[in-house]
Amino acid sequence: MLLNQLATTSDYALVLDIWERSVLATHNFLQPEGVTFYKTQIPHFLAQTVLRIWSLDNQPIGFSGTNGQELEMLFLDPHYIGGGYGHQILDWLINNQQINKIDVNEQNQRAKAFYLKHGFTVASRSQRDGFDKPYPILHLTR
């Protein structure tokens, strides 16, 4: 059964490990220096979200971070991608935290398709990400 618990600062190393493995498996548009750059930035944002660790049989498989009704981050351990867990997590967040906004890298086609399949639509597009890097961002709403 998929369960979640609120993360604490002692979980940040685990979150960062899951983030890095997930990004390496899904963000093939990022160069290694890009992964390194974002990895140094992620810890600054964790405390600004309601951060949840998602576990299956006491094994952490991913995490989510929300801020109000916006999903700031959702990453799964690559071994669990495609197993329906992202769907379960997103449904829980929509139903329990009324999530209705998310930003997604336009080049991450799998994530874009995932959110569109779950009723999100493209509201707008930014040519560059929040760090002024050349990675277009789609702003999705539901």
N, C-alpha and C positions, 0 to 999 in steps of 0.2 A: 504494500500500500504506500502511495506517495504521501509524504508528510512534509510540513515545513515548520521551521522555528525561526524566531528573530535572531539575527546574527549579532555578535558582539565584536568588539575590536580584536579579541583573540581569534576570531574567525577570518580576519582579513588575509592572512597568508593562504588559507585554503581557498578563499574567494579569488585571490590573484592567480593562484595555480590553475583553478578551473577556467578563469578568464583567458589566460595565456594559451592553454591547450585548446580551448574552443576557438579562439581567434586564429591560431595556426591552422586549424582544420577547416575553417569556414571563410576566412577573410584573405583569399588568395590574391587580392588586389593590393594588399599591403606589402611593402618591402620590409626586410628585417629591421631596418632602422625605424620604420614606422611603428612596428610592434613594440620595439624598445621604448620609443617616445610615449606611446599611449599607456604602456605598462607603468611608467613613472607617474602618469597623471591620474590613473584610476583610483589609487588610495585617497586622493584628495576629495573625491566625490562620494565615497562609500558612506561617510557619516552624514551626508546630506540627504540620504534616502532611507526609506524603511526597507532595510536589507533582510532578506529571508534566504535561508539555506534550505534547499529542497533535497529530501533523502528518500531512498527506497531501501527498505530492510536495514535501516540504520547506516546506510552507505550514502554519503553526500553525492548527488549527481548534478547539481546545478545551483544557481542562485538567481534571485531577482532583486531589483531595487526600484522602488516607486517613490514618487514625490507627488502628493495629492492624487490627481486622477491620471497622472502621466507615468508610463512605464519607462524608466530611465535605462534599465539594463535587464536583460534576460539571457543568461548563458548556461549551456549544458556541457557537461563532460562529453567529449566527442563520442565516447562509447554508447551514449544514450540518445544521441541525436537520431531522429527518425523512428523512435520507438513509441511515439505518442505522448511522451512526457511533457514536451513543450506545450502541446495542446491542453493537457490537464492543468498545467501551471497557469497558462494564459486564461483559461476558463475560470479557474479559481480567482485570479486577480480581477477579472472583469466582474464576476459575481460578488466578490467580497470587498473589493476596494474600488469598484466602479471605474476601472481603468478605461479611458477612452481616447488616449493620445499616446503616440510613440514616434520617435524619430528612428529611421533606419538608413544605413548606407545604401545608396542606390545600386552600388556595384555588388552588394550582397543579395544576389537574386533569390537564393533559397529563403532567406529571412523575409525579403519583400513579399514573395509568394505566400509564405506562411501567414503573415499578418493580413494580407489581402483576403486570403481564404477564410480568415476569422472575422470578416466584416469590416475591416478597416479600409479606408479609402485615402488616396493621396489628396491632401488639402493644399499643400504647397511644396516647393522645392527650393533648397539653398544650393548654390553652386559650390560652396566650400563648407567644411564642417566648423564646429565651434572653436577650433584652434586655428582657423584660417588655413587649413590644409586642403589640397585640391581633391577632396572626396565629397562628391555631392550627397546631400542629405534629403531624404523624403520625409516630410512631416505628415504623419498619418493621423486620422481621427476616425472615431467609430460613433 
